[in-house]
Amino acid sequence: GDHPDLTGQVVGGADMSGIGSADGQKLLTPEKDHGTKVASLAAGHGDGSRGVKGTAPDAKLLSISVSFDRGDSTTDQQIADGVNWAVDHDADIIVMSFVMNRPWWTPEWDEAFLKAEEAGVLIVAAAGNRGSGTDSIGAPATIPGVLAVGGVSRTGTVSSFASTPGSTIGVVAPSERLPGSTPGGGREFWNGTSGAAPIVAGIAALV
């Protein structure tokens, strides 16, 4: 939240992992710049004449941290807890820039995602990337009611490495050579539906 592109944008947060910070902004492994890049594409306001401006630069953000280190059922519970926390703290849209390499989900997700739907909260989820080993779309992008986002290249064709196919994809957005803000005030280009999802979430915020 202290990045020049994001100052004033993060208005709350929480940690579901037990190893993060209370405000949800501690950089957890394995990709310690992932959340910052996602946030910038949704709600970055840039830094004067430079920087990353997201699709909804006036939107405000909640930062919720979860850990994928163990890859076991605790991660599923963390994600459910995060959805419940976001709904309870008046989120309008939840961005999920991750994919589990499986199409199914757990009972606690059913309860949390239904709670979000009943509260009118839109969940936007990345479809996953073939270049990262995801050959077919996985949860949460397979869950009914979730807006699953695939990725396209700069020419508008389906990305061969920064997207994955699946019948539940509802919309596509750019997923190659995306600008992103990185911790410490940096910026870099990156690829993936993890970037396409916040672009779509920002458009939903404008709506």
Secondary structure by P-SEA (a helix, b strand, c coil): ccccccccccccccccccccccccccccccccaaaaaaaaacccccccccccccccccbbbbbbbbbcccccaaaaaaaaaaaaaaaaacccbbbbccccccccccaaaaaaaaaaaaacbbbbbbccccccccccccccccccccbbbbbbccccccccccccccccccccccccccccccccbbbbbbbcaaaaaaaaaaaaaac
